[in-house]
C-alpha cells in the first residue's frame, strides 16, 4: 500500500497541464474505463485526430463539481 502512495506523490510532482488519458486516469486514481465514463458525465476531453488529451484544470474542476 505504501508503494502506491509514493507513486501517486511522484506522479503529482511531474504532471503537466495536458496529459494523455492513461496519465489522467492515474492522476485521479481511477481506471481508464471510469475516466471515459466521466466524459459522458461532462468531463471535457480534447480530441485532435487520434490524439486525446485532458487538462489538469478540467480534471480538478470536474472532481470538485461532482463532490458531495
LINTAGI-V987318 format. One record per helix or strand of 2 or more residues. SS is the DSSP state (~ for helix, > for strand). FROM is the first residue (numbers start at 1). TO is the last residue. If there is no record, write none. Layout:
# LINTAGI-V987318
{{SS/FROM/TO} {SS/FROM/TO}}
This chain:
# LINTAGI-V987318
{{~/2/14} {>/18/19} {~/21/28} {~/32/40} {>/46/48} {>/51/55} {~/56/65}}
